[in-house]
Structures are given as structure tokens and as C-alpha cells.
Amino acid sequence: RQSVPGSHGSPVFTHHHTVRLSSRRRPTLVGLARRLPSRPQPMAPLMAANGQQQEELLDTGPSLQDAFKQFRNRKRQQQRQVPTKVLRAKAAERRAKDPTGDKERLRAKFIAKCLESIGIPYAERYHKPGDELYGRKEYLDCCALFRKALRQLRPDFGFDVGPWNQAYLFATLPRKLVLSEVKPGDLLFVEGTYFKGRKKQQKGNIVHVEMFLGDELGSGPESTLASRDHWGCVSIQNSFKYVSPWYEITALHWRSLDDWLEGRCDPVALPDCFAGHDPYGETAQRVGKKSVFDEGAGDADDEAVAAAAATLEV
């Protein structure tokens, strides 16, 4: 396979498609469709030697030292940011001028930002030195893909998304949809029960999240954008229907993106689970009382571990 230089200095192989959009033009769904590859990226094969190795990899997380570095870097970045209250007020003014048009513009912009992550691997811990996807500068699992886009578009949305995983994202999008109502950009949350790798179930049993693309932006009527394969990359999937090697899928939940587009990010679907974050900058942020060694730490993702590590002064 032939490789070309990537945007971060690392090689990008030709079977991974990267969508680059000019910042000078506002993206539209039609414009996005013209820029997409004609075929979805195939999922990478599972490369673990045996089932035991797969289970060990699934439960492996960052060291406390690495976690603290991530938290420190994020804290420094936050100190340089415009206060959330200011951005929220500006976003509200913008929405008030053209509510419908603003939602369509922001939906298209969010989709475009997510598509820019095509080709980014799921996680480094599923690879070893010498592997094609080892040592990259960036990795995105299923929920980090969408958190990244939300943070990059922070001035547009007017809120700060919390550090938790797909269960938290699910909690912040309460508007239910049936498949016939779903539009490109709406999210699919997968409910399931783990039978391998992870012993503790997710909150609400929400184990995965993907973005609907459909015929207009994807490879077919059931097409999605997802970071699904632990040994692969963010890619366009032919269908949201799949079989997982880690969990049994028990339900699919389609959720409208509208709450985010209208400036709301409250975990109303699971109000007792995610109380340690204020997305609007009205109150001081806190990490929470639990340590990364507590039983509940497994419900958070790597970024939550990083935040908790800072309290230990590693």
C-alpha cells in the first residue's frame, strides 16, 4: 500500500480517506457529499493473538503519569480560552437572529468536523511497536470522536462538553427518533451487555455511539461514521448493523442532535450520573470526589482518568 504524508507528520495510507474542508466557506450537506470518498473504509482485522490478550487490552488504560500530563495540558489550554459564559451569550445572540438557519449551519459544520477525523486510529494500546498504527499523535475511540468535534466548535455551540464517555453523550441528547426521522448528523447509541473484556457494565448499558450519514453523505441508506474497530480507524461504515466481539447488542437508540444545536448539554436522561460538570461556565469546575482507583472510575473514559489523576498530584 502506498502512503502519503499526513497532516500531523505521520504517514496516512491510501485506504484511509481524509476530508479537508476550506475554512473560508460554510459547509453544506450537499457540499459535504461531493467531498466524501465513494467507498467506505474497510474495518481492520483483529490482530490480537488470542482471546486472553484481547481481554487484557480492553481493560488497559493510561498510566497516572500520562493521565496527569493530559490533564495539565488541557488545563493550560482552558486558561487561554474565552470564558464559556461569554461564548454562550454570543451563541445565543446568533441563534436568535435565525434559529432554523443557524441549526442547519451548525449541523453541517459539526458533520464536517467529524469527517475530518477519518483515518485516525481507535487507540494505541491495541498495537505494538512496528505496527502501522502504533505511535500516532492522535487516537479517537467512539465517544472521543464526537467530543473532539464539540470542543473544536466550542464557540459555535456555546458550551463545554464533559469528559465522560458515550453514556454521558447519550444522557445529553434526550430527543428520541425512529429511523425514518433520522437526518445526517444525528447519533446512534448502542445498548449492550458485555460478555468479554470488561466486567463492569456501562451506565445505562450504553456501549457505543455512531453518527448517521445515510445515502446523502455515506455509502448507503444505513451508512454511519464511527470509530468502531479497536484495531482500526475512524471510518465510514456501510451499515449501523454489526456484531461486536465484546458485547451483545440489545437495543439501538437514535437521538436528535437538536439539543446540542440549540445550545443545551444537560445530562437529563441520566441526571444522577454526571453531576460534576457545568457545561455553561456558571459554576467552578470540579473533578469529583472519587479516585481513579474507586469502583466507579471505570465508567469514565481516559480523559476522566486524567482529571482524577491531577488530584493525586502525580
Wavefront OBJ file of the C-alpha trace (Angstrom):
o trace
v 0.000 0.000 0.000
v 1.239 3.452 -0.797
v 1.382 6.121 1.898
v 1.338 9.919 1.743
v 2.380 12.448 4.399
v -0.350 13.123 6.953
v -1.363 16.477 8.386
v 0.485 15.746 11.641
v 3.682 14.436 10.052
v 2.791 10.743 10.245
v 2.007 8.604 7.153
v -1.577 8.248 6.023
v -2.247 5.167 3.888
v -4.327 5.466 0.787
v -7.146 3.263 2.045
v -7.886 5.867 4.749
v -9.781 8.846 3.372
v -9.353 12.292 4.854
v -11.853 15.044 4.135
v -10.397 18.549 4.168
v -12.763 21.445 4.039
v -11.897 25.057 3.446
v -12.443 27.256 6.465
v -13.427 30.098 4.168
v -16.719 28.538 3.147
v -19.618 27.377 5.232
v -20.128 23.657 4.694
v -23.472 22.371 3.471
v -24.738 18.799 3.319
v -24.602 18.886 -0.479
v -21.045 20.194 -0.402
v -20.019 17.541 2.088
v -21.437 14.787 -0.100
v -19.251 15.874 -3.021
v -16.115 15.645 -0.892
v -16.717 12.174 0.517
v -14.967 9.038 -0.766
v -17.117 6.783 -2.903
v -16.376 3.728 -0.800
v -16.261 3.250 2.957
v -13.012 2.358 4.665
v -12.894 -1.407 5.421
v -12.546 -2.415 9.039
v -9.089 -3.604 10.025
v -8.795 -7.275 11.048
v -8.459 -8.136 14.707
v -4.743 -8.532 15.301
v -4.650 -9.839 18.871
v -3.047 -13.254 19.203
v -5.805 -14.794 21.282
v -8.913 -14.009 23.322
v -6.980 -13.576 26.566
v -4.828 -10.869 25.009
v -7.956 -9.127 23.731
v -9.444 -9.045 27.218
v -6.260 -7.625 28.707
v -6.085 -4.926 26.053
v -9.647 -3.815 26.614
v -9.051 -3.077 30.286
v -5.670 -1.403 29.807
v -5.651 2.353 30.381
v -3.132 5.191 30.568
v -0.635 5.443 33.408
v -1.275 8.074 36.075
v 1.780 9.977 34.883
v 0.435 10.140 31.322
v -3.005 10.957 32.673
v -1.661 13.876 34.659
v 0.190 15.240 31.618
v -3.049 15.146 29.622
v -4.909 16.943 32.384
v -2.183 19.580 32.790
v -2.081 20.306 29.068
v -5.847 20.570 28.927
v -5.870 22.878 31.943
v -3.348 25.203 30.320
v -5.416 25.270 27.166
v -8.562 26.084 29.135
v -6.819 29.005 30.808
v -6.169 30.519 27.392
v -9.753 30.062 26.217
v -12.512 32.626 26.123
v -14.799 32.066 29.160
v -17.721 29.766 28.406
v -20.242 32.331 29.680
v -19.057 34.806 27.055
v -19.267 32.263 24.235
v -22.683 31.121 25.401
v -24.060 34.665 25.280
v -22.676 35.262 21.776
v -24.050 31.935 20.535
v -27.495 32.799 21.941
v -27.491 36.115 20.101
v -26.566 34.393 16.854
v -29.280 31.758 17.235
v -31.945 34.363 17.993
v -31.415 36.054 14.603
v -32.163 32.911 12.567
v -32.964 29.843 14.704
v -33.707 27.432 11.841
v -30.875 28.562 9.594
v -28.406 28.519 12.466
v -29.265 24.916 13.339
v -28.764 23.788 9.748
v -25.466 25.643 9.501
v -24.169 24.201 12.763
v -25.332 20.672 11.913
v -23.391 20.793 8.644
v -20.355 22.258 10.388
v -20.422 19.534 13.057
v -20.654 16.781 10.444
v -17.763 18.303 8.524
v -15.603 18.496 11.639
v -16.303 14.835 12.481
v -15.482 13.742 8.932
v -12.061 15.362 9.240
v -11.151 12.601 11.718
v -11.478 9.773 9.179
v -8.320 7.654 9.320
v -7.428 8.389 12.967
v -6.846 5.112 14.876
v -9.001 3.943 17.775
v -6.322 3.542 20.486
v -2.579 2.961 20.677
v -2.854 0.184 23.278
v -4.251 -2.194 20.663
v -0.988 -2.011 18.707
v 2.666 -2.713 19.367
v 5.891 -1.036 18.162
v 6.328 -1.679 14.474
v 2.602 -1.784 13.734
v 1.277 0.602 11.114
v -0.955 2.400 13.605
v 1.425 2.476 16.569
v 2.953 5.770 17.726
v 0.468 8.121 16.075
v -0.013 11.576 17.563
v -3.752 11.140 17.962
v -6.233 8.366 18.711
v -10.029 8.557 18.934
v -12.426 5.980 20.320
v -16.157 6.112 19.606
v -17.036 8.920 22.029
v -13.783 10.886 21.715
v -14.558 11.347 18.012
v -17.615 13.456 18.846
v -16.199 15.143 21.950
v -13.302 16.379 19.835
v -15.645 17.987 17.303
v -17.727 19.582 20.062
v -14.619 21.101 21.641
v -13.299 22.370 18.328
v -16.662 24.051 17.698
v -16.970 25.349 21.252
v -17.715 28.971 20.172
v -20.457 27.749 17.831
v -22.210 25.508 20.362
v -21.652 27.797 23.339
v -20.951 25.092 25.912
v -18.169 22.833 27.172
v -18.865 19.134 26.782
v -17.990 16.991 29.809
v -15.149 14.432 29.945
v -17.244 11.255 30.116
v -17.898 8.556 27.564
v -20.787 7.611 25.281
v -23.219 7.138 28.186
v -22.777 10.829 29.034
v -23.308 11.912 25.422
v -26.467 9.796 25.367
v -27.702 11.494 28.532
v -27.334 14.949 26.947
v -29.436 14.132 23.845
v -32.936 13.226 25.115
v -34.927 13.625 21.871
v -35.828 10.152 20.604
v -36.123 9.375 16.901
v -37.222 6.449 14.772
v -35.056 5.513 11.800
v -37.375 7.201 9.290
v -36.905 10.523 11.133
v -33.110 10.418 11.381
v -31.089 13.044 9.492
v -27.351 13.142 8.734
v -25.559 14.175 11.910
v -27.983 12.540 14.338
v -26.396 9.986 16.643
v -26.984 6.291 17.195
v -26.350 4.945 20.693
v -25.899 1.202 21.057
v -27.149 -0.524 24.185
v -25.472 -3.793 25.053
v -24.195 -6.206 27.674
v -20.518 -7.100 27.870
v -19.600 -10.755 27.698
v -15.857 -10.294 27.145
v -13.079 -7.940 28.204
v -14.994 -5.616 30.526
v -16.707 -6.884 33.668
v -18.436 -3.701 34.811
v -21.342 -2.634 32.623
v -21.662 0.927 31.297
v -24.169 3.370 32.744
v -27.483 2.754 31.036
v -25.693 -0.119 29.277
v -24.704 2.377 26.537
v -21.621 0.774 24.990
v -21.079 2.611 21.684
v -22.021 5.670 19.603
v -22.006 6.416 15.845
v -23.167 9.241 13.562
v -25.786 8.667 10.868
v -24.745 9.638 7.314
v -27.188 7.775 5.074
v -27.269 7.936 1.293
v -26.621 11.666 1.228
v -23.179 11.576 2.859
v -22.327 7.905 3.295
v -22.204 4.687 1.319
v -25.868 3.720 1.554
v -29.142 4.230 3.421
v -27.770 2.653 6.630
v -24.300 4.252 6.473
v -22.667 5.758 9.567
v -19.426 7.416 10.665
v -17.819 5.533 13.519
v -14.721 4.580 15.450
v -15.902 1.006 15.881
v -12.963 -1.330 15.325
v -10.462 -1.307 18.216
v -7.674 -2.276 15.801
v -8.812 0.120 13.075
v -9.595 3.783 12.465
v -12.439 6.249 12.259
v -14.243 5.287 9.069
v -17.465 5.338 7.082
v -19.408 2.151 7.743
v -21.793 0.572 5.227
v -24.366 -0.115 7.928
v -25.109 0.552 11.580
v -25.906 -3.166 11.905
v -22.923 -5.139 13.156
v -21.840 -7.888 15.545
v -19.433 -6.964 18.350
v -16.743 -9.284 19.742
v -17.104 -7.587 23.148
v -20.813 -7.195 23.868
v -24.243 -8.435 22.865
v -26.307 -5.639 21.306
v -29.706 -5.417 22.982
v -31.127 -2.137 21.611
v -30.427 0.774 19.254
v -31.287 4.333 20.298
v -31.493 7.095 17.681
v -31.119 10.593 19.134
v -31.598 14.009 17.559
v -28.675 16.416 17.529
v -31.040 19.346 18.131
v -30.364 19.838 21.847
v -26.686 20.480 21.142
v -27.547 22.640 18.137
v -29.810 24.744 20.353
v -27.061 25.214 22.958
v -28.074 22.613 25.557
v -25.790 19.960 27.018
v -27.529 18.802 30.204
v -27.396 15.074 31.112
v -31.167 14.930 31.603
v -31.510 11.264 30.609
v -29.156 10.164 33.439
v -29.277 13.116 35.853
v -27.729 11.332 38.847
v -24.687 10.040 36.988
v -22.878 13.117 35.672
v -23.167 15.882 38.268
v -19.555 17.082 38.407
v -19.511 19.289 35.321
v -21.089 22.628 34.428
v -21.158 22.967 30.617
v -22.104 26.645 30.727
v -19.350 28.071 32.944
v -21.728 29.331 35.618
v -20.035 27.464 38.485
v -16.488 26.419 39.267
v -15.475 23.112 37.709
v -14.598 20.173 39.886
v -13.206 16.746 39.165
v -15.289 14.840 41.670
v -14.680 13.051 44.949
v -13.736 9.633 43.623
v -10.210 8.471 42.908
v -9.253 6.672 39.707
v -8.920 3.576 41.893
v -12.564 3.689 43.020
v -15.132 1.280 41.652
v -16.922 3.953 39.662
v -13.820 5.123 37.838
v -14.391 2.589 35.091
v -17.478 4.465 33.918
v -15.339 7.372 32.769
v -13.052 7.359 29.774
v -9.349 8.158 29.600
v -9.877 11.904 29.984
v -11.797 11.458 33.205
v -8.919 9.334 34.488
v -6.571 12.173 33.583
v -8.639 14.679 35.507
v -8.764 12.443 38.560
v -5.005 11.858 38.378
v -4.430 15.573 38.833
v -5.987 15.421 42.291
v -3.339 12.891 43.313
v -0.540 15.335 42.341
v 1.238 12.656 40.330
l 1 2 3 4 5 6 7 8 9 10 11 12 13 14 15 16 17 18 19 20 21 22 23 24 25 26 27 28 29 30 31 32 33 34 35 36 37 38 39 40 41 42 43 44 45 46 47 48 49 50 51 52 53 54 55 56 57 58 59 60 61 62 63 64 65 66 67 68 69 70 71 72 73 74 75 76 77 78 79 80 81 82 83 84 85 86 87 88 89 90 91 92 93 94 95 96 97 98 99 100 101 102 103 104 105 106 107 108 109 110 111 112 113 114 115 116 117 118 119 120 121 122 123 124 125 126 127 128 129 130 131 132 133 134 135 136 137 138 139 140 141 142 143 144 145 146 147 148 149 150 151 152 153 154 155 156 157 158 159 160 161 162 163 164 165 166 167 168 169 170 171 172 173 174 175 176 177 178 179 180 181 182 183 184 185 186 187 188 189 190 191 192 193 194 195 196 197 198 199 200 201 202 203 204 205 206 207 208 209 210 211 212 213 214 215 216 217 218 219 220 221 222 223 224 225 226 227 228 229 230 231 232 233 234 235 236 237 238 239 240 241 242 243 244 245 246 247 248 249 250 251 252 253 254 255 256 257 258 259 260 261 262 263 264 265 266 267 268 269 270 271 272 273 274 275 276 277 278 279 280 281 282 283 284 285 286 287 288 289 290 291 292 293 294 295 296 297 298 299 300 301 302 303 304 305 306 307 308 309 310 311 312 313 314
